[in-house]
Amino acid sequence: MHQTTKKKKSVLTIAGFDGSGGAGIQADIKTITALHGYATSVLTALPVQNTTGVRNCYALPALSIEEQLYTIFEDIQPQAIKIGMLFNSQVIGIVSDFLKKNAQNIPIVVDPVMVANSGDTLLEAEAIALLTESILPLATIITPNIPEAKVLTQQVINHQEDMIQVAKSLYNLLPGVAIYLKGGHLNFNDMATDLLVFQDKITWLEKPFLATKNTHGTGCTLSAAMAIFLAQGQTITTACKQAKDYLQKALTSGSQYTIGKGAGPLDHFFHLTKN
């Protein structure tokens, strides 16, 4: 009998659903696969959405989420974890309790999903405090965008200097957690400018701003890419830089297509595109 010896690095995504395929678990699986990892998933909620927005969102039975976590871990141990949409306090409690017991030495990237790009709410208001207290401290990297960082810190962000102050505030609140603050909402000098604050070091990451409406799933894609690069042994800084490079290429290729009537998806498999 032939014995297989090769293994892929596995990343578990804990996130919500996107039937239109551009964001959530679908975007995570595409990203992890495109970057040569093996994706497993735990579904936390069922948003009903397409490229034009979120129509509704349904909670899953709490027990089903706990069962999913235990079932994956007993069979396919992840080398990194990406956390996206958690939806409500009950889900946050289940996930945080499980990870505290079972994922102490596994890198975790948290995309603190609160609001979709369309403006639709994806996290119940009363759950935000619990997310801050129980999930964010478990992270290796968190990736808030400007609106999410405002919610987390209650601070105004209008300039790059504000980004530094807010990222430092988050770093002080979450000692040892790398803060990757996404600045795409500000569009400084036609650049998509992000900020990484980690171990008292400030790193700016810039790419040319793309004038495209096809941005559905950018945050999911970026954080999933960070997770697979961490799983493959990259440092935090290198994982962030490589994730932004991948995102820029997926955005650039995706901007050429029309998929759906609203904000279209990225092209996660741009390296396979022939035309």
C-alpha positions as CSV (number, residue, x, y, z in Angstrom):
1,M,0.0,0.0,0.0
2,H,1.3,3.4,-0.9
3,Q,1.9,5.6,2.1
4,T,1.4,9.3,1.8
5,T,3.8,11.6,3.6
6,K,3.2,15.0,2.2
7,K,1.1,17.4,4.3
8,K,-0.4,20.9,3.6
9,K,-0.6,23.5,6.3
10,S,-4.1,23.7,7.5
11,V,-6.0,26.9,8.4
12,L,-9.4,26.8,10.1
13,T,-11.8,29.7,9.3
14,I,-14.5,30.5,11.8
15,A,-16.8,32.8,10.0
16,G,-20.2,33.5,8.4
17,F,-21.6,32.4,5.1
18,D,-21.8,34.3,1.8
19,G,-23.9,32.6,-0.8
20,S,-22.6,35.0,-3.5
21,G,-19.2,33.6,-3.0
22,G,-17.2,36.8,-2.5
23,A,-16.8,37.1,1.3
24,G,-17.0,35.1,4.5
25,I,-16.1,31.5,4.6
26,Q,-16.2,31.2,0.8
27,A,-13.6,34.0,0.4
28,D,-11.4,32.4,3.2
29,I,-11.5,29.0,1.6
30,K,-10.6,30.4,-1.8
31,T,-7.7,32.5,-0.3
32,I,-6.2,29.7,1.7
33,T,-6.4,27.3,-1.2
34,A,-4.9,29.8,-3.7
35,L,-2.0,30.2,-1.3
36,H,-1.3,26.5,-1.1
37,G,-2.9,25.7,2.2
38,Y,-5.7,23.4,3.2
39,A,-8.9,25.1,4.5
40,T,-11.3,23.8,7.1
41,S,-14.3,25.8,8.3
42,V,-16.7,26.3,11.1
43,L,-19.9,28.2,10.2
44,T,-21.1,30.7,12.8
45,A,-24.1,32.3,11.1
46,L,-26.1,32.4,7.9
47,P,-26.2,35.8,6.3
48,V,-28.5,36.0,3.3
49,Q,-26.6,38.3,1.0
50,N,-25.4,39.0,-2.5
51,T,-23.2,41.7,-4.1
52,T,-25.8,44.4,-3.3
53,G,-26.0,43.8,0.4
54,V,-27.3,41.7,3.3
55,R,-31.0,40.8,3.2
56,N,-31.1,38.9,6.5
57,C,-29.0,37.0,9.0
58,Y,-29.9,33.8,10.8
59,A,-28.3,32.5,13.9
60,L,-27.2,28.8,14.1
61,P,-27.9,26.6,17.1
62,A,-25.1,27.2,19.6
63,L,-24.5,23.5,20.0
64,S,-23.9,23.1,16.3
65,I,-21.0,25.6,16.5
66,E,-19.4,23.8,19.4
67,E,-19.8,20.5,17.7
68,Q,-18.2,21.8,14.5
69,L,-15.1,23.0,16.5
70,Y,-14.6,19.8,18.3
71,T,-15.1,17.7,15.2
72,I,-12.5,19.6,13.2
73,F,-9.9,19.7,16.0
74,E,-10.1,16.0,16.7
75,D,-9.3,15.2,13.0
76,I,-7.5,18.1,11.3
77,Q,-5.4,20.2,13.7
78,P,-5.0,23.7,12.2
79,Q,-1.6,25.4,12.1
80,A,-3.4,28.8,12.1
81,I,-7.0,30.1,12.7
82,K,-8.8,33.0,11.1
83,I,-11.9,34.4,12.9
84,G,-14.4,36.5,11.0
85,M,-18.1,37.0,11.7
86,L,-19.3,35.8,15.1
87,F,-22.7,37.5,15.1
88,N,-23.8,37.4,18.7
89,S,-22.6,37.1,22.3
90,Q,-23.5,33.4,22.5
91,V,-21.3,32.5,19.6
92,I,-18.5,34.7,20.9
93,G,-18.6,32.8,24.3
94,I,-18.6,29.4,22.7
95,V,-15.6,30.2,20.4
96,S,-13.6,32.0,23.0
97,D,-14.1,29.2,25.6
98,F,-13.1,26.5,23.0
99,L,-10.0,28.4,21.8
100,K,-8.7,29.1,25.4
101,K,-8.7,25.4,26.0
102,N,-7.6,24.0,22.7
103,A,-5.6,26.6,20.7
104,Q,-3.1,28.1,23.1
105,N,-0.2,27.7,20.7
106,I,-1.9,28.3,17.4
107,P,-1.6,31.7,15.6
108,I,-5.0,33.4,15.4
109,V,-5.9,36.2,13.0
110,V,-9.1,38.1,14.0
111,D,-11.0,40.2,11.5
112,P,-13.4,42.0,13.9
113,V,-16.4,41.9,11.6
114,M,-19.0,44.4,12.7
115,V,-20.3,46.1,9.5
116,A,-20.3,44.9,5.9
117,N,-18.9,47.1,3.1
118,S,-22.5,47.7,2.1
119,G,-23.1,49.3,5.6
120,D,-25.1,46.3,6.9
121,T,-24.6,45.4,10.6
122,L,-23.0,42.0,11.0
123,L,-22.4,42.0,14.8
124,E,-25.1,42.6,17.4
125,A,-24.3,45.8,19.4
126,E,-24.3,44.1,22.8
127,A,-21.7,41.6,21.5
128,I,-19.0,44.2,20.8
129,A,-17.8,44.5,24.4
130,L,-17.6,40.7,24.8
131,L,-15.7,40.5,21.5
132,T,-13.2,43.0,22.9
133,E,-12.9,41.2,26.2
134,S,-12.8,37.6,25.2
135,I,-11.8,37.1,21.5
136,L,-9.4,40.0,20.7
137,P,-6.9,39.1,23.5
138,L,-6.5,35.6,22.0
139,A,-5.3,37.0,18.7
140,T,-1.9,37.1,17.1
141,I,-3.1,39.8,14.7
142,I,-6.3,41.8,14.6
143,T,-7.3,43.6,11.3
144,P,-9.9,46.3,12.0
145,N,-10.8,48.8,9.3
146,I,-11.4,52.5,10.1
147,P,-15.1,52.2,11.1
148,E,-14.4,49.1,13.3
149,A,-11.4,50.8,15.0
150,K,-13.6,53.8,15.8
151,V,-16.1,51.5,17.4
152,L,-13.4,49.7,19.4
153,T,-11.7,52.9,20.7
154,Q,-14.4,55.6,20.4
155,Q,-11.7,57.7,18.7
156,V,-11.9,59.8,15.6
157,I,-9.7,58.8,12.6
158,N,-9.3,61.4,9.9
159,H,-5.6,61.5,9.3
160,Q,-2.5,59.2,9.3
161,E,-1.6,60.6,12.7
162,D,-5.0,59.5,14.0
163,M,-4.3,56.0,12.7
164,I,-1.1,55.9,14.7
165,Q,-2.9,57.0,17.9
166,V,-5.8,54.6,17.5
167,A,-3.5,51.7,16.7
168,K,-1.4,52.4,19.7
169,S,-4.5,52.7,21.9
170,L,-5.6,49.2,20.6
171,Y,-2.1,47.8,21.3
172,N,-2.1,49.2,24.8
173,L,-5.6,47.6,25.3
174,L,-4.4,44.3,23.8
175,P,-0.7,43.8,24.9
176,G,1.2,41.5,22.6
177,V,-1.4,41.5,19.9
178,A,-0.3,42.9,16.5
179,I,-2.6,45.7,15.3
180,Y,-3.1,45.9,11.6
181,L,-5.3,48.9,10.9
182,K,-6.7,49.1,7.4
183,G,-6.8,52.6,6.0
184,G,-8.6,52.0,2.8
185,H,-11.6,54.2,3.8
186,L,-9.3,57.2,4.0
187,N,-7.4,56.9,0.6
188,F,-4.3,59.0,1.4
189,N,-2.8,60.5,-1.8
190,D,-4.3,57.8,-4.0
191,M,-2.7,55.1,-1.9
192,A,-4.3,52.3,0.1
193,T,-2.4,52.8,3.3
194,D,-2.4,50.3,6.2
195,L,-0.6,50.5,9.5
196,L,1.0,47.7,11.5
197,V,1.8,48.3,15.1
198,F,3.6,45.5,16.9
199,Q,6.2,45.5,19.7
200,D,6.4,49.3,19.7
201,K,7.3,49.3,16.0
202,I,5.3,51.1,13.4
203,T,5.2,49.8,9.8
204,W,3.3,51.5,7.0
205,L,2.1,49.3,4.1
206,E,1.1,51.0,0.9
207,K,-0.3,50.0,-2.5
208,P,-1.8,52.2,-5.2
209,F,-5.5,52.8,-4.6
210,L,-7.7,51.0,-7.2
211,A,-10.8,52.7,-8.4
212,T,-13.0,49.6,-8.5
213,K,-16.4,48.7,-7.1
214,N,-15.3,45.1,-6.9
215,T,-14.2,45.1,-3.2
216,H,-16.6,42.5,-1.8
217,G,-14.6,40.3,0.7
218,T,-11.4,42.4,0.9
219,G,-11.2,42.2,4.6
220,C,-11.9,38.4,4.7
221,T,-9.3,37.8,2.0
222,L,-6.6,39.8,3.7
223,S,-7.0,38.2,7.1
224,A,-7.2,34.7,5.6
225,A,-4.0,35.3,3.7
226,M,-2.3,36.4,6.9
227,A,-3.4,33.2,8.6
228,I,-2.0,30.9,5.9
229,F,1.3,32.8,5.8
230,L,1.6,32.4,9.6
231,A,0.8,28.7,9.3
232,Q,3.6,28.4,6.8
233,G,6.0,29.9,9.3
234,Q,6.3,33.6,8.3
235,T,6.8,36.3,10.8
236,I,4.0,38.6,11.7
237,T,5.4,41.5,9.6
238,T,6.2,39.3,6.6
239,A,2.8,37.6,6.8
240,C,1.1,41.1,6.7
241,K,3.2,42.3,3.8
242,Q,2.7,39.2,1.7
243,A,-1.1,39.2,2.5
244,K,-1.3,42.8,1.3
245,D,0.6,41.9,-1.9
246,Y,-1.8,39.0,-2.6
247,L,-4.8,41.2,-1.9
248,Q,-3.6,43.9,-4.3
249,K,-3.2,41.3,-7.1
250,A,-6.6,39.7,-6.4
251,L,-8.2,43.2,-6.4
252,T,-6.4,44.2,-9.7
253,S,-7.5,41.1,-11.5
254,G,-11.0,41.2,-10.1
255,S,-11.5,44.8,-11.2
256,Q,-11.6,43.5,-14.8
257,Y,-14.8,41.5,-14.3
258,T,-18.5,42.1,-13.8
259,I,-20.0,39.6,-11.4
260,G,-23.3,40.6,-9.8
261,K,-25.1,43.9,-9.8
262,G,-23.3,45.5,-6.9
263,A,-19.8,45.3,-5.3
264,G,-18.3,42.3,-7.1
265,P,-15.7,39.9,-5.7
266,L,-12.0,39.7,-6.0
267,D,-10.2,37.2,-8.3
268,H,-8.7,34.9,-5.7
269,F,-7.2,32.6,-8.4
270,F,-5.7,35.4,-10.5
271,H,-2.6,33.2,-11.2
272,L,-4.8,30.8,-13.1
273,T,-6.4,33.5,-15.3
274,K,-5.5,33.3,-18.9
275,N,-7.4,36.3,-20.3
